[in-house]
Amino acid sequence: MYEDVQPAPSTDGLPTLQDWADAMRAVSLETGVGMGFEGLSIEHDPSAPVYETGALLPLVGRCVNVQLGLLGERAALEHVARTLCMMEPDEEIDWEDATDAVSEVVNVIAGALKTAMIDRVPTLRLGLPMFADGFHHRTGGSRSVMRARMPGAEFTFVVALGRPECGDNT
């Protein structure tokens, strides 16, 4: 388990980690309904475990590097995938299909987050989702950890913010 790393407040006019985390929570709750995640709750919780399995997706822009993650134990991720695929809770799902579905959840959330933040970071671009099984989440920046619950599953959202060096040229 990793500690929640808190950043200094932004002095450059760019969104802070808290801005990103709040926006990610809001768009996740909103898009979650459309994906069938009834009863989804997401709360900032620095003590929530940062699992080593899940989908990650970068959003990059000038002077901003954000990484979103939906991480959890295999059973929880399979439940998320079955929900997205409108399967019964006890229906078998192939692990490859589950990883694709969880990656798609992160992709949808990242797209909604980009839309929510584009006025503040006009250069923001989506990367491609990646599913990792057994990685160690480390970042040179700061991160916010959120515990997510829905009937039948508990998992973690992570928002990591890096600030690459920026010159005055665009």
matplotlib code that plots the C-alpha trace (Angstrom):
import matplotlib.pyplot as plt

x = [0.0, 1.3, 0.8, -1.3, 1.2, 0.0, 1.3, 1.9, -0.9, -0.7, 0.8, 1.0, -2.8, -2.9, -5.3, -4.1, -4.2, -7.4, -9.0, -8.1, -9.3, -12.6, -13.3, -12.4, -14.8, -17.6, -17.2, -16.9, -20.1, -21.9, -20.5, -20.8, -24.6, -24.5, -22.2, -24.6, -22.7, -25.8, -24.9, -21.4, -19.7, -16.3, -14.6, -11.1, -9.4, -5.6, -5.7, -7.4, -5.1, -3.3, -3.6, -1.1, -3.6, -5.8, -6.2, -4.2, -4.5, -2.4, -3.7, -1.0, -0.8, 1.6, 3.1, 0.6, 0.9, -2.0, -2.3, -5.7, -6.0, -8.8, -7.1, -8.4, -8.3, -9.1, -12.6, -13.5, -12.3, -14.2, -17.3, -16.7, -16.3, -19.4, -21.4, -20.2, -20.9, -24.4, -23.7, -25.1, -23.0, -22.3, -21.6, -18.1, -16.0, -12.8, -9.9, -8.9, -12.4, -12.4, -9.2, -10.5, -13.8, -11.9, -9.6, -12.7, -14.2, -11.0, -11.1, -14.7, -13.8, -10.7, -12.6, -15.2, -12.4, -10.7, -14.0, -14.4, -10.8, -10.2, -11.0, -8.2, -5.7, -6.5, -3.5, -4.8, -4.6, -5.7, -3.2, -4.1, -5.4, -3.0, -3.8, -1.1, -1.1, 1.5, 3.1, 4.3, 2.6, 5.2, 5.1, 7.6, 4.6, 1.7, -1.3, -4.8, -6.3, -10.1, -12.0, -14.8, -17.6, -20.6, -22.7, -20.5, -17.1, -14.6, -11.8, -9.5, -9.2, -5.8, -5.1, -1.4, -0.2, 3.2, 4.5, 7.0, 9.5, 8.0, 9.7, 8.1, 7.8, 4.7]
y = [0.0, 3.5, 6.7, 9.5, 12.1, 15.7, 18.4, 22.0, 24.3, 25.3, 28.7, 28.4, 28.5, 24.8, 22.5, 21.1, 17.4, 18.1, 19.7, 16.6, 14.2, 16.1, 16.2, 12.5, 11.6, 13.7, 12.3, 8.7, 9.0, 10.5, 8.1, 5.2, 5.4, 5.1, 2.0, 0.3, 0.9, 1.5, 2.3, 3.4, 5.5, 7.1, 8.7, 10.2, 7.7, 7.8, 4.5, 2.7, 0.0, 0.8, -2.6, -3.9, -4.9, -2.7, -0.3, 2.9, 5.7, 8.9, 12.3, 14.7, 18.3, 21.2, 21.2, 18.5, 14.7, 12.9, 9.2, 7.6, 4.1, 1.8, -0.9, -3.8, -7.5, -9.8, -10.7, -7.0, -6.2, -9.1, -7.8, -4.4, -6.0, -8.2, -5.1, -3.2, -6.2, -6.5, -10.1, -11.8, -11.5, -15.2, -15.5, -16.6, -14.0, -14.6, -12.7, -11.2, -9.9, -8.6, -6.7, -5.2, -4.1, -2.5, -0.7, 0.6, 1.9, 3.9, 5.1, 6.4, 8.1, 9.6, 10.9, 12.6, 14.0, 15.5, 17.1, 18.5, 19.9, 21.0, 24.7, 24.7, 22.6, 23.2, 21.0, 17.9, 14.7, 11.1, 8.3, 4.6, 2.5, -0.1, -3.1, -4.1, -7.2, -7.1, -3.6, -1.3, 2.2, 4.8, 8.4, 11.3, 13.6, 13.5, 11.2, 11.0, 7.7, 7.1, 4.1, 3.0, 0.7, -0.7, -3.7, -6.7, -5.0, -2.6, -1.2, 1.9, 4.9, 6.6, 10.0, 10.8, 14.2, 15.0, 18.4, 18.0, 20.9, 23.6, 26.3, 29.6, 28.3, 26.5]
z = [0.0, -0.9, 1.0, -0.6, -1.8, -1.4, -3.7, -3.2, -4.5, -8.1, -8.7, -12.5, -13.3, -14.2, -12.5, -9.2, -8.2, -6.2, -9.3, -11.3, -8.6, -8.1, -11.8, -12.2, -9.4, -10.9, -14.4, -13.1, -11.1, -14.1, -16.8, -14.4, -14.5, -18.3, -18.0, -15.6, -12.4, -10.2, -6.6, -7.4, -4.7, -4.9, -1.9, -1.5, 0.8, 1.2, 3.1, 0.1, -1.3, -4.6, -6.2, -8.7, -11.4, -13.5, -16.4, -16.7, -19.2, -19.6, -20.4, -21.5, -22.4, -22.3, -18.8, -17.6, -17.4, -15.7, -15.3, -14.4, -13.0, -12.1, -10.0, -8.0, -7.2, -10.1, -8.8, -8.4, -11.9, -13.4, -11.7, -13.2, -16.6, -16.3, -15.3, -18.3, -20.6, -19.0, -17.9, -14.8, -11.6, -11.6, -15.3, -16.3, -18.1, -19.9, -18.3, -21.7, -22.1, -18.6, -19.1, -22.3, -20.6, -17.6, -20.1, -21.9, -18.6, -18.0, -21.6, -21.2, -17.9, -19.4, -22.4, -20.1, -17.9, -21.0, -22.0, -18.4, -18.3, -21.9, -21.1, -18.5, -20.4, -24.2, -25.3, -23.4, -25.4, -24.5, -24.6, -25.0, -22.2, -20.9, -18.7, -16.2, -14.1, -11.3, -11.6, -8.9, -9.2, -8.7, -9.9, -9.6, -9.1, -6.7, -6.6, -5.1, -4.2, -4.1, -2.9, -5.2, -4.2, -6.0, -5.2, -5.5, -5.9, -4.3, -6.2, -6.3, -8.6, -8.7, -10.3, -10.6, -11.6, -13.0, -14.0, -16.8, -17.3, -19.4, -21.3, -22.4, -26.0, -27.0]

ax = plt.figure().add_subplot(projection="3d")
ax.plot(x, y, z, "-o")
ax.set_aspect("equal")
plt.show()
